[in-house]
């Protein structure tokens, strides 16, 4: 009975590892595709219009790469919640980060791959809201 429980636990862990590996492979492929489009307007056009402004489109793609990296690192535990809050507060202090999240946040809210993904999105939403509130607050 104990051996059977050990085999079952091993299979569960293996399935979880396979899921994480499959997701990381998907994200890596996505990052490579975006990287190729970053500096090549011909390839960038394949993604369709993002903002209609070449510089803002490049910033959007680069910011997407940053967020994808953070998401992967958060998923595997290399970035904790406090570090993610600090990183996102920093990126949302500048217009490209705020613009990016304003365009993609709704998609992220409805397409969670895991509980880590859900938590990642919640943290970014909160930090984005905080950044917008800081912009709206009058200078002291």
DSSP file (Angstrom, degrees, kcal/mol; ACC not computed):
  #  RESIDUE AA STRUCTURE BP1 BP2  ACC     N-H-->O    O-->H-N    N-H-->O    O-->H-N    TCO  KAPPA ALPHA  PHI   PSI    X-CA   Y-CA   Z-CA
    1    1 A X     >        0   0    0      0, 0.0     4,-2.1     0, 0.0     5,-0.2   0.000 360.0 360.0 360.0 -42.2    0.0    0.0    0.0
    2    2 A X  H  >  +     0   0    0      1,-0.2     4,-2.1     2,-0.2     5,-0.1   0.891 360.0  51.2 -63.6 -40.2    2.9    2.4    0.9
    3    3 A X  H  > S+     0   0    0      2,-0.2     4,-2.3     1,-0.2    -1,-0.2   0.892 108.7  51.4 -64.2 -40.0    4.6    1.6   -2.4
    4    4 A X  H  > S+     0   0    0      2,-0.2     4,-2.4     1,-0.2    -2,-0.2   0.899 109.4  49.9 -64.0 -41.4    1.3    2.4   -4.3
    5    5 A X  H  X S+     0   0    0     -4,-2.1     4,-2.6     2,-0.2    -1,-0.2   0.892 110.1  51.6 -63.9 -39.5    1.0    5.7   -2.5
    6    6 A X  H  X S+     0   0    0     -4,-2.1     4,-2.2     2,-0.2    -2,-0.2   0.901 110.1  48.1 -63.8 -41.6    4.6    6.5   -3.4
    7    7 A X  H  X S+     0   0    0     -4,-2.3     4,-2.4     2,-0.2    -2,-0.2   0.915 111.9  49.9 -65.2 -43.0    4.0    5.8   -7.0
    8    8 A X  H  X S+     0   0    0     -4,-2.4     4,-2.2     2,-0.2    -2,-0.2   0.924 111.7  47.9 -62.0 -45.2    0.9    7.9   -7.0
    9    9 A X  H  X S+     0   0    0     -4,-2.6     4,-2.5     1,-0.2    -1,-0.2   0.905 111.2  51.6 -62.8 -40.9    2.7   10.8   -5.4
   10   10 A X  H  X S+     0   0    0     -4,-2.2     4,-2.5     1,-0.2    -2,-0.2   0.909 109.4  49.5 -62.4 -42.7    5.5   10.5   -7.9
   11   11 A X  H  X S+     0   0    0     -4,-2.4     4,-2.3     2,-0.2    -1,-0.2   0.884 110.4  50.7 -64.9 -38.7    3.1   10.6  -10.8
   12   12 A X  H  X S+     0   0    0     -4,-2.2     4,-2.2     2,-0.2    -2,-0.2   0.932 112.5  46.2 -64.1 -46.3    1.4   13.7   -9.4
   13   13 A X  H  X S+     0   0    0     -4,-2.5     4,-2.6     1,-0.2    -2,-0.2   0.899 112.3  51.0 -63.5 -40.7    4.7   15.5   -9.0
   14   14 A X  H  X S+     0   0    0     -4,-2.5     4,-2.4     2,-0.2    -1,-0.2   0.904 109.7  49.9 -64.2 -41.3    5.8   14.4  -12.5
   15   15 A X  H  X S+     0   0    0     -4,-2.3     4,-2.1     2,-0.2    -2,-0.2   0.902 111.1  49.6 -63.9 -40.9    2.5   15.7  -14.0
   16   16 A X  H  X S+     0   0    0     -4,-2.2     4,-2.4     2,-0.2    -2,-0.2   0.922 111.3  48.8 -63.8 -44.3    3.0   19.0  -12.2
   17   17 A X  H  X S+     0   0    0     -4,-2.6     4,-2.8     1,-0.2    -2,-0.2   0.902 110.1  51.8 -61.7 -41.5    6.6   19.3  -13.5
   18   18 A X  H  X S+     0   0    0     -4,-2.4     4,-2.5     2,-0.2    -1,-0.2   0.899 109.4  49.9 -62.7 -40.2    5.5   18.5  -17.0
   19   19 A X  H  X S+     0   0    0     -4,-2.1     4,-2.3     2,-0.2    -2,-0.2   0.934 112.9  45.9 -63.2 -46.6    2.8   21.2  -16.8
   20   20 A X  H  X S+     0   0    0     -4,-2.4     4,-2.6     1,-0.2    -2,-0.2   0.923 113.9  48.9 -63.1 -44.7    5.3   23.8  -15.6
   21   21 A X  H  X S+     0   0    0     -4,-2.8     4,-2.3     2,-0.2    -2,-0.2   0.894 110.6  50.5 -62.6 -40.8    7.9   22.8  -18.2
   22   22 A X  H  X S+     0   0    0     -4,-2.5     4,-2.2    -5,-0.2    -1,-0.2   0.917 112.3  47.3 -63.3 -43.5    5.3   23.0  -21.0
   23   23 A X  H  X S+     0   0    0     -4,-2.3     4,-2.5     2,-0.2    -2,-0.2   0.908 111.8  49.6 -65.2 -42.5    4.3   26.5  -19.9
   24   24 A X  H  X S+     0   0    0     -4,-2.6     4,-2.2     2,-0.2    -1,-0.2   0.880 110.6  50.6 -65.0 -37.3    7.9   27.6  -19.6
   25   25 A X  H  X S+     0   0    0     -4,-2.3     4,-2.3     2,-0.2    -1,-0.2   0.914 110.4  50.1 -64.3 -43.1    8.6   26.3  -23.1
   26   26 A X  H  X S+     0   0    0     -4,-2.2     4,-2.3     1,-0.2    -2,-0.2   0.925 111.8  47.4 -60.2 -46.0    5.5   28.1  -24.4
   27   27 A X  H  X S+     0   0    0     -4,-2.5     4,-2.5     1,-0.2    -1,-0.2   0.874 110.3  52.7 -65.2 -37.5    6.7   31.4  -22.8
   28   28 A X  H  X S+     0   0    0     -4,-2.2     4,-2.1     2,-0.2    -1,-0.2   0.912 110.2  47.5 -64.1 -42.9   10.2   30.9  -24.2
   29   29 A X  H  X S+     0   0    0     -4,-2.3     4,-2.3     2,-0.2    -2,-0.2   0.915 111.7  50.8 -64.8 -42.6    8.8   30.5  -27.7
   30   30 A X  H  X S+     0   0    0     -4,-2.3     4,-2.4     1,-0.2    -2,-0.2   0.921 110.0  50.4 -59.6 -45.1    6.6   33.6  -27.3
   31   31 A X  H  X S+     0   0    0     -4,-2.5     4,-2.5     1,-0.2    -1,-0.2   0.888 109.1  51.0 -62.0 -40.1    9.6   35.6  -26.1
   32   32 A X  H  X S+     0   0    0     -4,-2.1     4,-1.9     2,-0.2    -1,-0.2   0.912 109.8  49.6 -65.8 -41.6   11.7   34.5  -29.1
   33   33 A X  H  X S+     0   0    0     -4,-2.3     4,-1.5     1,-0.2    -2,-0.2   0.925 113.2  46.4 -62.0 -44.2    8.9   35.5  -31.5
   34   34 A X  H  X S+     0   0    0     -4,-2.4     4,-1.5     1,-0.2    -2,-0.2   0.893 108.5  56.2 -65.0 -39.4    8.5   38.9  -29.8
   35   35 A X  H  X S+     0   0    0     -4,-2.5     4,-0.7     1,-0.2    -1,-0.2   0.894 106.2  50.5 -60.0 -40.2   12.3   39.4  -29.8
   36   36 A X  H  < S+     0   0    0     -4,-1.9     3,-0.3     1,-0.2     4,-0.3   0.873 113.3  45.9 -65.8 -35.9   12.5   38.9  -33.6
   37   37 A X  H  < S+     0   0    0     -4,-1.5     3,-0.5     1,-0.2     7,-0.3   0.699  93.7  81.3 -79.2 -19.0    9.7   41.5  -34.1
   38   38 A X  H  < S+     0   0    0     -4,-1.5    -1,-0.2     1,-0.2    -2,-0.2   0.897 108.0  20.7 -56.1 -46.1   11.2   44.0  -31.7
   39   39 A X  S  < S+     0   0    0     -4,-0.7     2,-0.5    -3,-0.3    -1,-0.2   0.323 112.9  75.6-108.6   6.9   13.7   45.4  -34.2
   40   40 A X    >>  -     0   0    0     -3,-0.5     4,-2.6    -4,-0.3     3,-0.6  -0.884  55.7-168.3-123.8 101.4   12.1   44.4  -37.5
   41   41 A X  H 3> S+     0   0    0     -2,-0.5     4,-1.9     1,-0.2    -1,-0.1   0.819  89.2  59.8 -57.1 -31.5    9.1   46.4  -38.5
   42   42 A X  H 34 S+     0   0    0      1,-0.2     4,-0.4     2,-0.2    -1,-0.2   0.912 112.0  37.9 -63.3 -41.7    8.2   43.9  -41.2
   43   43 A X  H X4 S+     0   0    0     -3,-0.6     3,-1.1    -7,-0.2     4,-0.4   0.843 110.8  60.5 -76.4 -33.7    7.9   41.1  -38.6
   44   44 A X  H >< S+     0   0    0     -4,-2.6     3,-1.7    -7,-0.3     4,-0.3   0.872  96.2  62.0 -60.1 -36.6    6.2   43.5  -36.1
   45   45 A X  G >< S+     0   0    0     -4,-1.9     3,-1.4     1,-0.3    -1,-0.3   0.764  89.8  69.9 -61.5 -25.0    3.4   44.1  -38.6
   46   46 A X  G <  S+     0   0    0     -3,-1.1    -1,-0.3    -4,-0.4    -2,-0.2   0.749  92.7  57.4 -64.9 -23.4    2.6   40.3  -38.4
   47   47 A X  G <  S-     0   0    0     -3,-1.7    -1,-0.3    -4,-0.4    -2,-0.2   0.551 112.8-122.3 -82.7  -8.1    1.3   40.9  -34.8
   48   48 A X    <   -     0   0    0     -3,-1.4    -1,-0.2    -4,-0.3     2,-0.1  -0.110  49.5 -37.7  85.0 169.0   -1.2   43.5  -36.1
   49   49 A X        +     0   0    0      1,-0.2    -4,-0.0     2,-0.1    -5,-0.0  -0.410  53.1 176.1 -68.1 139.0   -1.4   47.1  -34.9
   50   50 A X  S    S-     0   0    0     -2,-0.1    -1,-0.2     3,-0.1     7,-0.0   0.806  79.2 -19.2-104.0 -63.2   -0.7   47.6  -31.2
   51   51 A X  S    S-     0   0    0      2,-0.2     3,-0.1     3,-0.0    -2,-0.1   0.562  81.4-117.6-121.1 -18.4   -0.8   51.3  -30.6
   52   52 A X  S    S+     0   0    0      1,-0.2     2,-0.5     2,-0.1    -3,-0.0   0.392  86.9 100.4  90.7  -2.9   -0.3   52.7  -34.1
   53   53 A X     >  -     0   0    0      1,-0.1     4,-2.9     2,-0.0     5,-0.2  -0.976  67.7-144.9-119.6 123.3    2.9   54.4  -33.0
   54   54 A X  H  > S+     0   0    0     -2,-0.5     4,-2.2     1,-0.2     5,-0.2   0.901  99.6  44.9 -54.5 -48.4    6.2   52.7  -34.0
   55   55 A X  H  > S+     0   0    0      1,-0.2     4,-2.3     2,-0.2    -1,-0.2   0.912 115.0  47.5 -65.6 -42.3    8.1   53.7  -30.8
   56   56 A X  H  > S+     0   0    0      2,-0.2     4,-2.5     1,-0.2    -1,-0.2   0.866 109.7  54.0 -67.8 -34.7    5.2   52.8  -28.5
   57   57 A X  H  X S+     0   0    0     -4,-2.9     4,-2.4     2,-0.2    -2,-0.2   0.922 109.4  47.9 -62.6 -43.3    4.8   49.5  -30.3
   58   58 A X  H  X S+     0   0    0     -4,-2.2     4,-2.5    -5,-0.2    -2,-0.2   0.912 112.4  49.2 -62.8 -42.1    8.5   48.7  -29.7
   59   59 A X  H  X S+     0   0    0     -4,-2.3     4,-2.7     2,-0.2    -2,-0.2   0.893 109.9  52.1 -63.5 -39.3    8.0   49.7  -26.0
   60   60 A X  H  X S+     0   0    0     -4,-2.5     4,-2.4     2,-0.2    -2,-0.2   0.934 111.0  46.3 -61.8 -47.2    4.9   47.5  -25.8
   61   61 A X  H  X S+     0   0    0     -4,-2.4     4,-1.9     2,-0.2    -2,-0.2   0.923 114.4  47.3 -63.3 -44.5    6.8   44.5  -27.2
   62   62 A X  H  X S+     0   0    0     -4,-2.5     4,-2.0     1,-0.2    -2,-0.2   0.912 111.9  49.9 -64.9 -41.7    9.8   45.0  -24.9
   63   63 A X  H  X S+     0   0    0     -4,-2.7     4,-2.8     1,-0.2     5,-0.2   0.886 107.2  55.6 -63.6 -37.9    7.5   45.5  -21.9
   64   64 A X  H  X S+     0   0    0     -4,-2.4     4,-2.6     1,-0.2    -1,-0.2   0.912 106.4  50.9 -58.9 -42.3    5.8   42.3  -22.8
   65   65 A X  H  X S+     0   0    0     -4,-1.9     4,-2.1     2,-0.2    -2,-0.2   0.902 110.3  49.5 -62.6 -41.0    9.1   40.5  -22.7
   66   66 A X  H  X S+     0   0    0     -4,-2.0     4,-2.6     2,-0.2    -2,-0.2   0.953 113.1  45.6 -61.9 -50.1    9.9   41.9  -19.3
   67   67 A X  H  X S+     0   0    0     -4,-2.8     4,-2.8     1,-0.2    -2,-0.2   0.878 111.3  52.7 -63.5 -38.5    6.5   40.9  -17.9
   68   68 A X  H  X S+     0   0    0     -4,-2.6     4,-2.2    -5,-0.2    -1,-0.2   0.901 110.2  48.8 -63.2 -40.1    6.8   37.4  -19.4
   69   69 A X  H  X S+     0   0    0     -4,-2.1     4,-2.6     2,-0.2    -2,-0.2   0.948 112.6  47.2 -63.7 -48.7   10.2   37.0  -17.8
   70   70 A X  H  X S+     0   0    0     -4,-2.6     4,-2.9     1,-0.2     5,-0.2   0.911 110.7  52.8 -58.8 -42.9    8.8   38.1  -14.4
   71   71 A X  H  X S+     0   0    0     -4,-2.8     4,-2.3     1,-0.2    -1,-0.2   0.916 110.8  46.5 -61.4 -44.0    5.8   35.8  -14.8
   72   72 A X  H  X S+     0   0    0     -4,-2.2     4,-1.7     2,-0.2    -1,-0.2   0.924 114.0  47.7 -63.5 -44.3    8.1   32.8  -15.5
   73   73 A X  H  <>S+     0   0    0     -4,-2.6     5,-2.6     1,-0.2     6,-1.1   0.875 112.6  49.2 -66.3 -37.0   10.3   33.7  -12.5
   74   74 A X  H ><5S+     0   0    0     -4,-2.9     3,-0.8     4,-0.2    -1,-0.2   0.895 107.7  55.5 -66.1 -40.7    7.3   34.2  -10.2
   75   75 A X  H 3<5S+     0   0    0     -4,-2.3    -2,-0.2     1,-0.2    -1,-0.2   0.866 112.9  40.5 -61.1 -38.3    5.9   30.8  -11.3
   76   76 A X  T 3<5S-     0   0    0     -4,-1.7    -1,-0.2    -5,-0.1    -2,-0.2   0.415 118.2-108.4 -96.0   3.2    9.1   28.9  -10.4
   77   77 A X  T < 5S+     0   0    0     -3,-0.8    -3,-0.2    -4,-0.4    -4,-0.1   0.638  84.9 120.6  86.8  14.0    9.7   30.9   -7.2
   78   78 A X  S   <S+     0   0    0     -5,-2.6     2,-0.4    -6,-0.2    -4,-0.2   0.655  78.3  42.1 -85.5 -15.6   12.7   32.9   -8.3
   79   79 A X  S    S-     0   0    0     -6,-1.1    -2,-0.2    -9,-0.1    -1,-0.2  -0.999  80.8-153.7-126.2 126.8   10.8   36.2   -7.6
   80   80 A X     >  -     0   0    0     -2,-0.4     4,-2.5    -3,-0.1     5,-0.2  -0.402  34.2 -95.3 -92.8 177.1    8.6   36.5   -4.5
   81   81 A X  H  > S+     0   0    0      1,-0.2     4,-2.5     2,-0.2     5,-0.2   0.883 122.7  51.6 -61.1 -41.4    5.6   38.7   -4.0
   82   82 A X  H  > S+     0   0    0      1,-0.2     4,-2.2     2,-0.2    -1,-0.2   0.917 111.8  46.5 -63.3 -42.5    7.5   41.5   -2.4
   83   83 A X  H  > S+     0   0    0      2,-0.2     4,-2.8     1,-0.2    -2,-0.2   0.899 111.4  52.0 -66.8 -39.4   10.0   41.6   -5.2
   84   84 A X  H  X S+     0   0    0     -4,-2.5     4,-2.7     2,-0.2     5,-0.2   0.898 108.7  51.1 -63.2 -40.0    7.3   41.5   -7.8
   85   85 A X  H  X S+     0   0    0     -4,-2.5     4,-2.5    -5,-0.2    -2,-0.2   0.936 112.2  46.3 -60.9 -45.8    5.6   44.4   -6.0
   86   86 A X  H  X S+     0   0    0     -4,-2.2     4,-1.8     2,-0.2    -2,-0.2   0.920 114.3  47.2 -64.3 -44.5    8.8   46.5   -6.1
   87   87 A X  H  X S+     0   0    0     -4,-2.8     4,-2.4     1,-0.2    -2,-0.2   0.921 114.6  46.0 -63.2 -44.7    9.5   45.6   -9.7
   88   88 A X  H  X S+     0   0    0     -4,-2.7     4,-2.4     1,-0.2    -2,-0.2   0.869 109.0  54.9 -70.6 -34.8    6.0   46.4  -10.9
   89   89 A X  H  < S+     0   0    0     -4,-2.5     4,-0.4    -5,-0.2    -1,-0.2   0.908 110.8  47.8 -60.8 -39.6    5.9   49.7   -8.9
   90   90 A X  H >< S+     0   0    0     -4,-1.8     3,-1.0     1,-0.2    -2,-0.2   0.936 113.4  45.0 -66.9 -46.8    9.1   50.7  -10.7
   91   91 A X  H >< S+     0   0    0     -4,-2.4     3,-1.1     1,-0.3     6,-0.6   0.846 111.0  54.3 -69.4 -31.6    7.9   49.8  -14.2
   92   92 A X  T 3< S+     0   0    0     -4,-2.4    -1,-0.3     1,-0.2    -2,-0.2   0.524  90.4  76.0 -79.7  -3.9    4.5   51.5  -13.6
   93   93 A X  T <  S+     0   0    0     -3,-1.0     2,-0.3    -4,-0.4    -1,-0.2   0.588  94.0  61.5 -78.2  -8.7    6.3   54.7  -12.6
   94   94 A X  S <> S-     0   0    0     -3,-1.1     4,-1.7    -4,-0.2     3,-0.5  -0.885  90.9-117.6-118.6 149.9    6.9   55.2  -16.3
   95   95 A X  H  > S+     0   0    0     -2,-0.3     4,-3.0     1,-0.2     5,-0.3   0.857 107.6  58.3 -55.4 -42.4    4.4   55.6  -19.2
   96   96 A X  H  > S+     0   0    0      1,-0.2     4,-2.5     2,-0.2    -1,-0.2   0.913 108.5  46.0 -58.9 -40.4    5.3   52.5  -21.2
   97   97 A X  H  > S+     0   0    0     -6,-0.6     4,-2.4    -3,-0.5    -1,-0.2   0.924 115.1  45.9 -65.9 -44.1    4.6   50.2  -18.3
   98   98 A X  H  X S+     0   0    0     -4,-1.7     4,-2.1    -7,-0.4    -2,-0.2   0.910 114.0  49.3 -65.0 -41.5    1.3   51.8  -17.4
   99   99 A X  H  X S+     0   0    0     -4,-3.0     4,-1.6    -5,-0.2    -2,-0.2   0.929 110.7  50.6 -62.4 -45.7    0.3   51.8  -21.1
  100  100 A X  H  X S+     0   0    0     -4,-2.5     4,-1.8    -5,-0.3     3,-0.5   0.948 112.1  45.1 -57.8 -51.1    1.2   48.2  -21.5
  101  101 A X  H  X S+     0   0    0     -4,-2.4     4,-2.5     1,-0.2     5,-0.2   0.871 108.2  57.8 -66.3 -34.6   -0.8   47.0  -18.5
  102  102 A X  H  < S+     0   0    0     -4,-2.1     4,-0.3     1,-0.2    -1,-0.2   0.859 112.0  42.9 -61.1 -33.7   -3.8   49.2  -19.5
  103  103 A X  H  < S+     0   0    0     -4,-1.6    -2,-0.2    -3,-0.5    -1,-0.2   0.810 126.7  27.5 -81.5 -30.6   -3.9   47.3  -22.8
  104  104 A X  H  X S+     0   0    0     -4,-1.8     4,-2.0    -5,-0.2     3,-0.3   0.579  91.2  91.4-111.8 -11.1   -3.3   43.7  -21.5
  105  105 A X  H  X S+     0   0    0     -4,-2.5     4,-2.4     1,-0.2     5,-0.2   0.887  85.9  54.0 -57.4 -43.3   -4.6   43.5  -18.0
  106  106 A X  H  > S+     0   0    0     -4,-0.3     4,-1.0     1,-0.2    -1,-0.2   0.907 108.5  49.9 -60.1 -41.8   -8.1   42.4  -18.9
  107  107 A X  H >> S+     0   0    0     -3,-0.3     3,-0.8     1,-0.2     4,-0.6   0.932 110.7  49.8 -60.3 -46.0   -6.7   39.5  -20.9
  108  108 A X  H >< S+     0   0    0     -4,-2.0     3,-0.8     1,-0.2    -2,-0.2   0.866 104.6  58.6 -62.6 -36.3   -4.6   38.5  -18.0
  109  109 A X  H 3< S+     0   0    0     -4,-2.4    -1,-0.2     1,-0.2     3,-0.2   0.777 114.2  37.2 -64.1 -25.4   -7.5   38.6  -15.6
  110  110 A X  H << S+     0   0    0     -4,-1.0    -1,-0.2    -3,-0.8    -2,-0.2   0.379 110.6  59.6-110.2   3.2   -9.4   36.0  -17.7
  111  111 A X    <<  +     0   0    0     -3,-0.8     2,-0.4    -4,-0.6    -1,-0.2  -0.492  61.9 161.7-133.6  65.8   -6.6   33.7  -18.8
  112  112 A X        -     0   0    0     -3,-0.2     3,-0.1     1,-0.2    -3,-0.0  -0.715  20.9-172.8 -87.7 132.9   -4.9   32.2  -15.7
  113  113 A X  S    S-     0   0    0     -2,-0.4     2,-0.3     1,-0.2    -1,-0.2   0.747  72.4  -4.2 -89.3 -29.3   -2.8   29.1  -16.3
  114  114 A X  S  > S-     0   0    0      1,-0.1     4,-2.0     0, 0.0    -1,-0.2  -0.902  78.2 -92.1-151.9 175.1   -2.2   28.6  -12.6
  115  115 A X  H  > S+     0   0    0     -2,-0.3     4,-2.5     1,-0.2     5,-0.2   0.857 125.4  56.7 -63.6 -35.1   -2.8   30.0   -9.1
  116  116 A X  H  > S+     0   0    0      2,-0.2     4,-2.9     1,-0.2    -1,-0.2   0.905 105.2  51.4 -61.8 -40.8    0.6   31.7   -9.4
  117  117 A X  H  > S+     0   0    0      2,-0.2     4,-2.5     1,-0.2    -2,-0.2   0.924 109.9  49.0 -60.5 -45.3   -0.7   33.4  -12.6
  118  118 A X  H  X S+     0   0    0     -4,-2.0     4,-2.2     1,-0.2    -2,-0.2   0.931 114.0  45.4 -60.1 -46.5   -3.8   34.6  -10.8
  119  119 A X  H  X S+     0   0    0     -4,-2.5     4,-2.4     2,-0.2    -2,-0.2   0.894 110.0  55.0 -65.8 -40.5   -1.7   36.0   -8.0
  120  120 A X  H  X S+     0   0    0     -4,-2.9     4,-2.3     1,-0.2    -2,-0.2   0.933 110.4  46.1 -55.2 -49.0    0.8   37.6  -10.4
  121  121 A X  H  X S+     0   0    0     -4,-2.5     4,-2.8     1,-0.2    -2,-0.2   0.894 110.2  53.2 -64.3 -41.7   -2.1   39.4  -12.1
  122  122 A X  H  X S+     0   0    0     -4,-2.2     4,-2.3     2,-0.2    -1,-0.2   0.918 110.2  47.8 -60.2 -43.9   -3.6   40.5   -8.8
  123  123 A X  H  X S+     0   0    0     -4,-2.4     4,-2.5     2,-0.2     5,-0.2   0.930 113.5  47.0 -64.2 -45.4   -0.3   42.0   -7.7
  124  124 A X  H  X S+     0   0    0     -4,-2.3     4,-2.6     1,-0.2     5,-0.2   0.909 111.0  52.1 -64.8 -41.2    0.2   43.8  -11.0
  125  125 A X  H  X S+     0   0    0     -4,-2.8     4,-2.6     1,-0.2    -1,-0.2   0.939 111.2  47.4 -57.9 -46.8   -3.3   45.2  -10.9
  126  126 A X  H  X S+     0   0    0     -4,-2.3     4,-2.2     1,-0.2    -2,-0.2   0.919 113.9  46.0 -63.0 -44.5   -2.8   46.5   -7.4
  127  127 A X  H  X S+     0   0    0     -4,-2.5     4,-2.3     2,-0.2    -1,-0.2   0.865 111.9  52.2 -68.5 -35.2    0.5   48.2   -8.2
  128  128 A X  H  X S+     0   0    0     -4,-2.6     4,-2.4     2,-0.2    -2,-0.2   0.933 110.4  48.0 -64.5 -45.9   -0.9   49.6  -11.4
  129  129 A X  H  X S+     0   0    0     -4,-2.6     4,-2.4    -5,-0.2    -2,-0.2   0.905 111.3  51.3 -60.0 -41.6   -3.8   51.1   -9.5
  130  130 A X  H  X S+     0   0    0     -4,-2.2     4,-2.3     2,-0.2    -2,-0.2   0.905 109.4  49.9 -62.6 -42.4   -1.4   52.5   -7.0
  131  131 A X  H  X S+     0   0    0     -4,-2.3     4,-1.8     2,-0.2    -2,-0.2   0.904 111.3  48.6 -63.6 -41.7    0.7   54.1   -9.7
  132  132 A X  H  X S+     0   0    0     -4,-2.4     4,-1.9     1,-0.2    -2,-0.2   0.894 110.8  51.0 -66.1 -39.0   -2.3   55.7  -11.3
  133  133 A X  H  X S+     0   0    0     -4,-2.4     4,-1.6     1,-0.2    -2,-0.2   0.890 108.3  52.3 -64.4 -39.1   -3.5   57.0   -7.9
  134  134 A X  H  < S+     0   0    0     -4,-2.3    -1,-0.2     1,-0.2    -2,-0.2   0.863 108.8  50.6 -64.9 -35.1    0.0   58.5   -7.3
  135  135 A X  H  < S+     0   0    0     -4,-1.8    -1,-0.2     1,-0.2    -2,-0.2   0.881 112.3  46.6 -68.0 -37.3   -0.2   60.3  -10.6
  136  136 A X  H  < S+     0   0    0     -4,-1.9    -2,-0.2    -5,-0.1    -1,-0.2   0.735  92.4  96.3 -77.6 -22.7   -3.6   61.7   -9.8
  137  137 A X  S  < S-     0   0    0     -4,-1.6     3,-0.1    -5,-0.1     2,-0.0  -0.464  82.8-114.5 -70.7 135.0   -2.6   62.8   -6.3
  138  138 A X        -     0   0    0     -2,-0.2    -1,-0.1     1,-0.1    -2,-0.1  -0.382  39.2 -94.3 -67.0 149.0   -1.6   66.5   -6.1
  139  139 A X              0   0    0      1,-0.1    -1,-0.1    -2,-0.0     0, 0.0  -0.368 360.0 360.0 -62.9 139.8    2.1   67.1   -5.3
  140  140 A X              0   0    0     -3,-0.1    -1,-0.1    -2,-0.1    -2,-0.1   0.452 360.0 360.0 -85.8 360.0    2.7   67.7   -1.6
